[in-house]
Amino acid sequence: MRVLGVPIHLSDNKVFDSIAGLYGKIVHGSSVSAEDGNLSFSWIGILVGEGDRIHDHVSMS
């Protein structure tokens, strides 16, 4: 799953993993780092119960 739109000041592997964890079991966690250049998104591998694409959003506060 691709998680995007996370504000730079909240860009942390734990934040990306917690967002992805809302939709399934994480099998490959986020590996975002400062060397990547773009900290606003990350790819995370998850297992879900259904095969449909996930089109949803999460509001962060």
N, CA, C and O atoms as a MOPAC input file, in Angstrom:
PM7 MOZYME 1SCF
protein

 N      0.84200 1    -1.14900 1     0.00000 1
 C      0.00000 1     0.00000 1     0.00000 1
 C      0.89700 1     1.22300 1     0.00000 1
 O      1.97900 1     1.21600 1     0.58500 1
 N      0.44000 1     2.25900 1    -0.65400 1
 C      1.17600 1     3.52400 1    -0.65300 1
 C      0.42400 1     4.49100 1     0.24500 1
 O     -0.76300 1     4.75200 1     0.04800 1
 N      1.12500 1     5.01000 1     1.22000 1
 C      0.57500 1     6.03100 1     2.10500 1
 C      1.20500 1     7.34700 1     1.68400 1
 O      2.42900 1     7.48000 1     1.65900 1
 N      0.36400 1     8.31900 1     1.35400 1
 C      0.91700 1     9.59700 1     0.90300 1
 C      0.17900 1    10.76300 1     1.53800 1
 O     -0.91400 1    10.61200 1     2.08400 1
 N      0.79600 1    11.91300 1     1.45400 1
 C      0.19800 1    13.13000 1     1.97400 1
 C      0.49200 1    13.38800 1     3.44400 1
 O     -0.13400 1    14.25100 1     4.05900 1
 N      1.43300 1    12.65400 1     4.00800 1
 C      1.79100 1    12.86100 1     5.40900 1
 C      2.66000 1    14.11300 1     5.50000 1
 O      3.63800 1    14.23400 1     4.76300 1
 N      2.32000 1    15.04900 1     6.39400 1
 C      3.14200 1    16.24900 1     6.53700 1
 C      4.58700 1    15.89300 1     6.90200 1
 O      4.84300 1    14.91700 1     7.60700 1
 N      5.49800 1    16.68500 1     6.41800 1
 C      6.92800 1    16.41100 1     6.60900 1
 C      7.29600 1    16.29800 1     8.08900 1
 O      8.09400 1    15.43700 1     8.46000 1
 N      6.72800 1    17.15200 1     8.93200 1
 C      7.10100 1    17.10600 1    10.34400 1
 C      6.57300 1    15.85600 1    11.05700 1
 O      7.00100 1    15.56500 1    12.17400 1
 N      5.66300 1    15.12300 1    10.44100 1
 C      5.16100 1    13.86600 1    10.99900 1
 C      5.70600 1    12.64500 1    10.26100 1
 O      5.32100 1    11.51300 1    10.55700 1
 N      6.58500 1    12.87100 1     9.31900 1
 C      7.10900 1    11.79100 1     8.48600 1
 C      8.05800 1    10.91300 1     9.29600 1
 O      9.21900 1    11.25800 1     9.51500 1
 N      7.53500 1     9.76900 1     9.73400 1
 C      8.28800 1     8.82800 1    10.54700 1
 C      7.78700 1     7.42900 1    10.20700 1
 O      6.61200 1     7.26100 1     9.87900 1
 N      8.64200 1     6.43800 1    10.27800 1
 C      8.23900 1     5.07700 1     9.94200 1
 C      7.09900 1     4.58900 1    10.82900 1
 O      6.22000 1     3.86900 1    10.35400 1
 N      7.09400 1     4.96500 1    12.10500 1
 C      6.02100 1     4.55300 1    13.01200 1
 C      4.67600 1     5.14000 1    12.58200 1
 O      3.64700 1     4.47200 1    12.68500 1
 N      4.68000 1     6.37300 1    12.10500 1
 C      3.44300 1     7.01900 1    11.65400 1
 C      2.90200 1     6.31000 1    10.41800 1
 O      1.71400 1     5.99500 1    10.35300 1
 N      3.76200 1     6.06100 1     9.44200 1
 C      3.33600 1     5.35800 1     8.23100 1
 C      2.81500 1     3.95500 1     8.56400 1
 O      1.79200 1     3.52900 1     8.02700 1
 N      3.51100 1     3.24800 1     9.43800 1
 C      3.09000 1     1.89700 1     9.81200 1
 C      1.76900 1     1.91100 1    10.56800 1
 O      0.94300 1     1.01800 1    10.37700 1
 N      1.55600 1     2.89600 1    11.41400 1
 C      0.29300 1     2.94700 1    12.15600 1
 C     -0.88200 1     3.24600 1    11.23000 1
 O     -1.98400 1     2.74500 1    11.45500 1
 N     -0.66700 1     4.04400 1    10.20500 1
 C     -1.72100 1     4.31200 1     9.22000 1
 C     -2.03100 1     3.03700 1     8.43500 1
 O     -3.19700 1     2.67700 1     8.27300 1
 N     -1.00500 1     2.36100 1     7.95100 1
 C     -1.20800 1     1.13500 1     7.18000 1
 C     -1.83100 1     0.03900 1     8.03700 1
 O     -2.60000 1    -0.78000 1     7.53400 1
 N     -1.50700 1     0.01900 1     9.31500 1
 C     -2.04500 1    -0.97900 1    10.23100 1
 C     -3.54700 1    -0.88200 1    10.42000 1
 O     -4.17000 1    -1.82600 1    10.90500 1
 N     -4.13800 1     0.24200 1    10.04700 1
 C     -5.59100 1     0.39200 1    10.12200 1
 C     -6.29800 1    -0.47700 1     9.08700 1
 O     -7.48400 1    -0.76900 1     9.24100 1
 N     -5.59700 1    -0.89300 1     8.04100 1
 C     -6.21300 1    -1.59500 1     6.92000 1
 C     -5.81500 1    -3.06400 1     6.79700 1
 O     -6.41000 1    -3.79500 1     6.00500 1
 N     -4.83200 1    -3.50200 1     7.55600 1
 C     -4.41700 1    -4.89700 1     7.47900 1
 C     -3.18300 1    -5.15300 1     8.31900 1
 O     -2.69300 1    -4.27300 1     9.02600 1
 N     -2.69200 1    -6.38400 1     8.22500 1
 C     -1.50100 1    -6.78000 1     8.96700 1
 C     -0.25400 1    -6.39400 1     8.18000 1
 O     -0.13400 1    -6.72800 1     7.00200 1
 N      0.66000 1    -5.70000 1     8.81700 1
 C      1.88300 1    -5.24400 1     8.15900 1
 C      2.85600 1    -6.40900 1     8.02700 1
 O      3.20300 1    -7.05400 1     9.01600 1
 N      3.29000 1    -6.67100 1     6.80100 1
 C      4.28900 1    -7.71000 1     6.54900 1
 C      5.63200 1    -7.10700 1     6.14000 1
 O      6.67000 1    -7.75400 1     6.28000 1
 N      5.61900 1    -5.88900 1     5.64300 1
 C      6.85300 1    -5.16600 1     5.31300 1
 C      6.63500 1    -3.70500 1     5.67000 1
 O      5.90600 1    -2.99100 1     4.98100 1
 N      7.26100 1    -3.26900 1     6.73900 1
 C      7.04600 1    -1.92100 1     7.25600 1
 C      7.67500 1    -0.83200 1     6.40300 1
 O      8.42100 1    -1.09300 1     5.46000 1
 N      7.35000 1     0.37500 1     6.76500 1
 C      7.86500 1     1.55800 1     6.07800 1
 C      9.37300 1     1.67400 1     6.27900 1
 O      9.90100 1     1.30100 1     7.32700 1
 N     10.05200 1     2.19200 1     5.27200 1
 C     11.50200 1     2.39700 1     5.37300 1
 C     11.87600 1     3.76100 1     4.81100 1
 O     12.82100 1     3.88600 1     4.03300 1
 N     11.12900 1     4.77700 1     5.21200 1
 C     11.40400 1     6.12400 1     4.74500 1
 C     12.63700 1     6.67200 1     5.48200 1
 O     12.81500 1     6.43600 1     6.67700 1
 N     13.47400 1     7.40200 1     4.75300 1
 C     14.65900 1     8.00800 1     5.35900 1
 C     14.91200 1     9.36400 1     4.71900 1
 O     14.38500 1     9.66400 1     3.64800 1
 N     15.70200 1    10.16000 1     5.36700 1
 C     15.99000 1    11.51500 1     4.89000 1
 C     16.71200 1    11.50100 1     3.54000 1
 O     16.60100 1    12.45700 1     2.77300 1
 N     17.44600 1    10.43500 1     3.24400 1
 C     18.18100 1    10.35100 1     1.97500 1
 C     17.26100 1    10.14400 1     0.77900 1
 O     17.68100 1    10.35800 1    -0.35800 1
 N     16.01300 1     9.73100 1     1.00700 1
 C     15.07800 1     9.47700 1    -0.08700 1
 C     14.70300 1    10.75200 1    -0.83000 1
 O     14.39300 1    10.70500 1    -2.02000 1
 N     14.72900 1    11.87500 1    -0.15200 1
 C     14.40400 1    13.15100 1    -0.79300 1
 C     12.93800 1    13.52700 1    -0.69500 1
 O     12.62800 1    14.71000 1    -0.56300 1
 N     12.01900 1    12.56300 1    -0.75400 1
 C     10.59600 1    12.84600 1    -0.64100 1
 C     10.05200 1    12.08800 1     0.55300 1
 O      9.87200 1    10.87100 1     0.49400 1
 N      9.79000 1    12.80200 1     1.63400 1
 C      9.33800 1    12.17600 1     2.86700 1
 C      7.82200 1    12.20300 1     3.03000 1
 O      7.31700 1    11.89000 1     4.10900 1
 N      7.08800 1    12.57100 1     1.98400 1
 C      5.64200 1    12.70800 1     2.12100 1
 C      4.88200 1    11.42200 1     1.78200 1
 O      3.65600 1    11.40300 1     1.89000 1
 N      5.57400 1    10.33800 1     1.37200 1
 C      4.88400 1     9.07600 1     1.11200 1
 C      5.81900 1     7.90100 1     1.38400 1
 O      7.03800 1     8.05500 1     1.46200 1
 N      5.21100 1     6.72000 1     1.52600 1
 C      5.98200 1     5.50300 1     1.74800 1
 C      5.18500 1     4.30400 1     1.25000 1
 O      3.95400 1     4.32900 1     1.23800 1
 N      5.89100 1     3.25800 1     0.84000 1
 C      5.27000 1     1.99100 1     0.44500 1
 C      5.35500 1     1.03700 1     1.62300 1
 O      6.39600 1     0.93100 1     2.27100 1
 N      4.24800 1     0.33600 1     1.90100 1
 C      4.17900 1    -0.60900 1     3.00700 1
 C      3.45500 1    -1.85800 1     2.52200 1
 O      2.42100 1    -1.76200 1     1.86200 1
 N      3.99400 1    -3.02100 1     2.84600 1
 C      3.33800 1    -4.27500 1     2.47700 1
 C      2.38400 1    -4.71400 1     3.57000 1
 O      2.77800 1    -4.83600 1     4.72900 1
 N      1.11300 1    -4.95500 1     3.20300 1
 C      0.11900 1    -5.40400 1     4.17800 1
 C     -0.67400 1    -6.58500 1     3.63300 1
 O     -0.77800 1    -6.77700 1     2.42200 1
 N     -1.22900 1    -7.37100 1     4.54800 1
 C     -2.16700 1    -8.43600 1     4.20900 1
 C     -3.56100 1    -7.97100 1     4.59400 1
 O     -3.78400 1    -7.50600 1     5.71100 1
 N     -4.49700 1    -8.09900 1     3.66000 1
 C     -5.87400 1    -7.68300 1     3.92600 1
 C     -6.80300 1    -8.87400 1     3.73600 1
 O     -6.43300 1    -9.85700 1     3.09400 1
 N     -8.00500 1    -8.78900 1     4.28900 1
 C     -8.96900 1    -9.86800 1     4.18700 1
 C     -9.68500 1    -9.92700 1     2.85400 1
 O    -10.21400 1   -10.97400 1     2.48000 1
 N     -9.71000 1    -8.81200 1     2.12800 1
 C    -10.39400 1    -8.73800 1     0.84200 1
 C     -9.39200 1    -8.36500 1    -0.23000 1
 O     -8.33500 1    -7.80800 1     0.06800 1
 N     -9.72000 1    -8.67200 1    -1.48400 1
 C     -8.81400 1    -8.38000 1    -2.57600 1
 C     -9.05500 1    -7.05500 1    -3.26400 1
 O     -8.35800 1    -6.72700 1    -4.22400 1
 N    -10.03300 1    -6.27800 1    -2.79400 1
 C    -10.33700 1    -4.99700 1    -3.43000 1
 C     -9.26500 1    -3.96100 1    -3.11700 1
 O     -8.57700 1    -4.04400 1    -2.10000 1
 N     -9.13800 1    -2.99200 1    -4.00200 1
 C     -8.22100 1    -1.89100 1    -3.76800 1
 C     -8.72800 1    -1.02100 1    -2.61900 1
 O     -9.93300 1    -0.88000 1    -2.40800 1
 N     -7.80600 1    -0.45900 1    -1.90300 1
 C     -8.16000 1     0.41900 1    -0.78800 1
 C     -8.12500 1     1.85300 1    -1.29600 1
 O     -7.07100 1     2.36000 1    -1.68100 1
 N     -9.27400 1     2.49700 1    -1.29500 1
 C     -9.37400 1     3.91300 1    -1.66300 1
 C    -10.00800 1     4.60900 1    -0.46700 1
 O    -11.23200 1     4.69200 1    -0.36300 1
 N     -9.18100 1     5.09900 1     0.41700 1
 C     -9.68700 1     5.70200 1     1.64200 1
 C     -8.73200 1     6.78800 1     2.08400 1
 O     -7.64800 1     6.94000 1     1.52000 1
 N     -9.12700 1     7.53300 1     3.08100 1
 C     -8.25000 1     8.55300 1     3.63900 1
 C     -8.36500 1     8.53500 1     5.15900 1
 O     -9.36800 1     8.09400 1     5.72000 1
 N     -7.33200 1     9.01700 1     5.79900 1
 C     -7.27000 1     9.09400 1     7.24800 1
 C     -6.94500 1    10.53500 1     7.60800 1
 O     -6.02800 1    11.12800 1     7.04000 1
 N     -7.68300 1    11.09400 1     8.53700 1
 C     -7.39700 1    12.43800 1     9.02500 1
 C     -6.46900 1    12.33700 1    10.23200 1
 O     -6.75500 1    11.62100 1    11.19200 1
 N     -5.36600 1    13.05400 1    10.16800 1
 C     -4.39700 1    13.03300 1    11.26500 1
 C     -4.57200 1    14.27900 1    12.11000 1
 O     -4.75100 1    15.38200 1    11.59500 1
 N     -4.51500 1    14.08200 1    13.41800 1
 C     -4.60900 1    15.24200 1    14.31800 1
 C     -3.60500 1    15.12400 1    15.43400 1
 O     -3.53100 1    16.00300 1    16.29200 1

